[in-house]
Amino acid sequence: MITSRLFTMTISALLVLSLTTPAVHTEEAEVARKDVVYSCACGPECDCNTVSTKAGECTCGKELEAGHVVKIEGHEALVCTCSAECTCSLNDEDPTQCACGKQIKRVNLEGTGIYFCNCGDSCTCNTVSEEPGDCKCGMKLKQVGA
């Protein structure tokens, strides 16, 4: 009787704790995304080409802009800048826009040190990383001119 009562109290306490503890955004959740890039947002006249898989500043001092890769063509990532959390895709009717309506930004990955998947002329695996490894399609990630 005491054992079943103790068990019931323990389960009740765990249930209350799980309902009252806020969800915590962990770094592991961010690491799970392999399509997020941060790039310079200082305009077309800037040629610093700062690109990273982590938030930070451009070499010109401005904050990097978060976005997610929707396609890779050659050494360029086509990036939607709606947010790092978004998962929209390339607009099927207008390849210069994301499905959310934002303009696509072309980001040159050459010389950035970022590894990326390019399983053909036009890759939609959208995998980028600071470390070597495998793409979700099974190919090895490549790095160009680091």
Secondary structure as a PSIPRED ss2 file (coil, helix, strand):
# PSIPRED VFORMAT (PSIPRED V4.0)

   1 M C   1.000  0.000  0.000
   2 I H   0.000  1.000  0.000
   3 T H   0.000  1.000  0.000
   4 S H   0.000  1.000  0.000
   5 R H   0.000  1.000  0.000
   6 L H   0.000  1.000  0.000
   7 F H   0.000  1.000  0.000
   8 T H   0.000  1.000  0.000
   9 M H   0.000  1.000  0.000
  10 T H   0.000  1.000  0.000
  11 I H   0.000  1.000  0.000
  12 S H   0.000  1.000  0.000
  13 A H   0.000  1.000  0.000
  14 L H   0.000  1.000  0.000
  15 L H   0.000  1.000  0.000
  16 V H   0.000  1.000  0.000
  17 L H   0.000  1.000  0.000
  18 S H   0.000  1.000  0.000
  19 L H   0.000  1.000  0.000
  20 T H   0.000  1.000  0.000
  21 T C   1.000  0.000  0.000
  22 P C   1.000  0.000  0.000
  23 A C   1.000  0.000  0.000
  24 V C   1.000  0.000  0.000
  25 H C   1.000  0.000  0.000
  26 T C   1.000  0.000  0.000
  27 E H   0.000  1.000  0.000
  28 E H   0.000  1.000  0.000
  29 A H   0.000  1.000  0.000
  30 E H   0.000  1.000  0.000
  31 V H   0.000  1.000  0.000
  32 A H   0.000  1.000  0.000
  33 R C   1.000  0.000  0.000
  34 K C   1.000  0.000  0.000
  35 D C   1.000  0.000  0.000
  36 V E   0.000  0.000  1.000
  37 V E   0.000  0.000  1.000
  38 Y E   0.000  0.000  1.000
  39 S E   0.000  0.000  1.000
  40 C E   0.000  0.000  1.000
  41 A C   1.000  0.000  0.000
  42 C C   1.000  0.000  0.000
  43 G C   1.000  0.000  0.000
  44 P C   1.000  0.000  0.000
  45 E C   1.000  0.000  0.000
  46 C C   1.000  0.000  0.000
  47 D C   1.000  0.000  0.000
  48 C C   1.000  0.000  0.000
  49 N C   1.000  0.000  0.000
  50 T C   1.000  0.000  0.000
  51 V E   0.000  0.000  1.000
  52 S E   0.000  0.000  1.000
  53 T C   1.000  0.000  0.000
  54 K C   1.000  0.000  0.000
  55 A C   1.000  0.000  0.000
  56 G C   1.000  0.000  0.000
  57 E E   0.000  0.000  1.000
  58 C C   1.000  0.000  0.000
  59 T C   1.000  0.000  0.000
  60 C C   1.000  0.000  0.000
  61 G C   1.000  0.000  0.000
  62 K C   1.000  0.000  0.000
  63 E E   0.000  0.000  1.000
  64 L E   0.000  0.000  1.000
  65 E E   0.000  0.000  1.000
  66 A E   0.000  0.000  1.000
  67 G E   0.000  0.000  1.000
  68 H E   0.000  0.000  1.000
  69 V E   0.000  0.000  1.000
  70 V E   0.000  0.000  1.000
  71 K E   0.000  0.000  1.000
  72 I E   0.000  0.000  1.000
  73 E E   0.000  0.000  1.000
  74 G C   1.000  0.000  0.000
  75 H C   1.000  0.000  0.000
  76 E E   0.000  0.000  1.000
  77 A E   0.000  0.000  1.000
  78 L E   0.000  0.000  1.000
  79 V E   0.000  0.000  1.000
  80 C E   0.000  0.000  1.000
  81 T C   1.000  0.000  0.000
  82 C C   1.000  0.000  0.000
  83 S C   1.000  0.000  0.000
  84 A C   1.000  0.000  0.000
  85 E C   1.000  0.000  0.000
  86 C C   1.000  0.000  0.000
  87 T C   1.000  0.000  0.000
  88 C C   1.000  0.000  0.000
  89 S C   1.000  0.000  0.000
  90 L E   0.000  0.000  1.000
  91 N C   1.000  0.000  0.000
  92 D C   1.000  0.000  0.000
  93 E C   1.000  0.000  0.000
  94 D C   1.000  0.000  0.000
  95 P C   1.000  0.000  0.000
  96 T C   1.000  0.000  0.000
  97 Q E   0.000  0.000  1.000
  98 C E   0.000  0.000  1.000
  99 A C   1.000  0.000  0.000
 100 C C   1.000  0.000  0.000
 101 G C   1.000  0.000  0.000
 102 K C   1.000  0.000  0.000
 103 Q E   0.000  0.000  1.000
 104 I E   0.000  0.000  1.000
 105 K E   0.000  0.000  1.000
 106 R E   0.000  0.000  1.000
 107 V E   0.000  0.000  1.000
 108 N E   0.000  0.000  1.000
 109 L C   1.000  0.000  0.000
 110 E C   1.000  0.000  0.000
 111 G C   1.000  0.000  0.000
 112 T C   1.000  0.000  0.000
 113 G C   1.000  0.000  0.000
 114 I C   1.000  0.000  0.000
 115 Y E   0.000  0.000  1.000
 116 F E   0.000  0.000  1.000
 117 C C   1.000  0.000  0.000
 118 N C   1.000  0.000  0.000
 119 C C   1.000  0.000  0.000
 120 G C   1.000  0.000  0.000
 121 D C   1.000  0.000  0.000
 122 S E   0.000  0.000  1.000
 123 C E   0.000  0.000  1.000
 124 T C   1.000  0.000  0.000
 125 C C   1.000  0.000  0.000
 126 N C   1.000  0.000  0.000
 127 T C   1.000  0.000  0.000
 128 V E   0.000  0.000  1.000
 129 S E   0.000  0.000  1.000
 130 E C   1.000  0.000  0.000
 131 E C   1.000  0.000  0.000
 132 P C   1.000  0.000  0.000
 133 G C   1.000  0.000  0.000
 134 D E   0.000  0.000  1.000
 135 C C   1.000  0.000  0.000
 136 K C   1.000  0.000  0.000
 137 C C   1.000  0.000  0.000
 138 G C   1.000  0.000  0.000
 139 M C   1.000  0.000  0.000
 140 K E   0.000  0.000  1.000
 141 L C   1.000  0.000  0.000
 142 K E   0.000  0.000  1.000
 143 Q C   1.000  0.000  0.000
 144 V C   1.000  0.000  0.000
 145 G C   1.000  0.000  0.000
 146 A C   1.000  0.000  0.000
